[in-house]
Amino acid sequence: MEIHRLVKEFKSKYPTTVAWRLKSHSSVASKHLNPGEEVTYAFVCQKNNVSYEIFRTFVVALTNKRIIIAQKRLLFGYLFITITPDLYNDLTVYSGLLWGK
């Protein structure tokens, strides 16, 4: 699993990153890779609306064709979001002194 290896490298480079269940999330992202699609970078993040909600960990994989956001749910199912190049202008980044989105 190439995505899991890249996520582990990210986690070892940034050890204070709060993230759980990396292998499960990585397997969801790997399942949805298309033939010929190459992962260039992968990392973990939290997708939440408030800064104190730290339990929604996701894996983000940047490929040569799209951005993949994946999360394996605790009991059953998973959440999978894909962002194609025609939607790249819809990305938003908020940064703060301590927390960012």
C-alpha positions as CSV (number, residue, x, y, z in Angstrom):
1,M,0.0,0.0,0.0
2,E,1.8,3.0,-1.3
3,I,-0.6,5.5,0.4
4,H,0.0,4.0,3.8
5,R,3.8,4.2,3.4
6,L,3.5,7.9,2.4
7,V,1.2,8.6,5.4
8,K,3.6,6.8,7.8
9,E,6.5,9.0,6.4
10,F,4.4,12.1,6.9
11,K,3.6,11.0,10.5
12,S,7.2,10.3,11.3
13,K,8.2,13.7,9.9
14,Y,5.5,15.5,11.9
15,P,5.1,13.3,15.0
16,T,2.8,15.8,16.8
17,T,0.1,15.4,14.2
18,V,-3.1,14.0,15.8
19,A,-4.2,11.1,13.7
20,W,-5.7,7.6,14.3
21,R,-6.5,4.5,12.2
22,L,-4.0,5.4,9.4
23,K,-3.9,2.0,7.8
24,S,-7.7,1.7,7.6
25,H,-8.1,5.2,6.1
26,S,-5.3,4.5,3.6
27,S,-6.9,1.2,2.5
28,V,-10.1,3.2,1.5
29,A,-8.1,5.6,-0.5
30,S,-6.1,2.8,-2.2
31,K,-9.3,1.0,-3.1
32,H,-10.4,4.0,-5.3
33,L,-7.2,4.6,-7.2
34,N,-7.8,4.3,-11.0
35,P,-5.4,2.4,-13.3
36,G,-2.5,4.7,-14.3
37,E,-3.1,7.0,-11.4
38,E,0.0,7.8,-9.4
39,V,0.1,9.1,-5.8
40,T,2.5,12.0,-5.5
41,Y,1.9,12.9,-1.8
42,A,-0.2,11.7,1.0
43,F,-0.8,13.1,4.5
44,V,-3.3,12.9,7.4
45,C,-5.6,15.7,8.5
46,Q,-8.7,16.4,10.5
47,K,-11.8,17.6,8.7
48,N,-14.0,19.3,11.3
49,N,-15.9,22.5,11.9
50,V,-14.6,23.3,15.4
51,S,-11.0,23.1,16.7
52,Y,-11.7,20.9,19.7
53,E,-13.2,18.1,17.6
54,I,-10.1,16.0,17.1
55,F,-11.5,12.6,16.4
56,R,-12.3,13.0,12.6
57,T,-9.1,11.9,11.1
58,F,-8.8,11.6,7.3
59,V,-6.2,10.6,4.8
60,V,-5.6,13.0,1.9
61,A,-3.8,11.7,-1.2
62,L,-2.7,13.9,-4.0
63,T,-2.5,12.1,-7.3
64,N,-1.6,13.1,-10.8
65,K,-5.3,13.3,-11.7
66,R,-7.2,14.4,-8.5
67,I,-7.3,14.8,-4.7
68,I,-8.6,11.9,-2.7
69,I,-10.0,12.4,0.9
70,A,-10.8,9.1,2.7
71,Q,-12.0,8.0,6.1
72,K,-12.9,4.5,7.3
73,R,-15.8,4.7,9.7
74,L,-15.4,2.9,13.1
75,L,-18.2,0.3,12.8
76,F,-19.1,0.0,9.2
77,G,-18.8,2.0,5.9
78,Y,-16.4,4.7,4.9
79,L,-16.4,8.3,3.6
80,F,-14.7,9.1,0.3
81,I,-14.4,12.5,-1.3
82,T,-12.7,13.2,-4.6
83,I,-11.8,16.6,-6.0
84,T,-11.1,16.8,-9.7
85,P,-9.0,19.5,-11.3
86,D,-12.1,21.5,-12.5
87,L,-13.0,22.0,-8.8
88,Y,-9.6,23.0,-7.5
89,N,-10.7,26.7,-7.3
90,D,-13.2,25.6,-4.5
91,L,-10.5,24.8,-2.0
92,T,-10.3,27.1,1.1
93,V,-7.6,27.2,3.8
94,Y,-8.0,29.0,7.1
95,S,-5.0,29.5,9.3
96,G,-4.7,30.7,12.8
97,L,-2.2,31.1,15.6
98,L,-2.9,27.6,17.1
99,W,-5.5,25.9,14.9
100,G,-6.2,25.9,11.2
101,K,-8.5,24.3,8.6
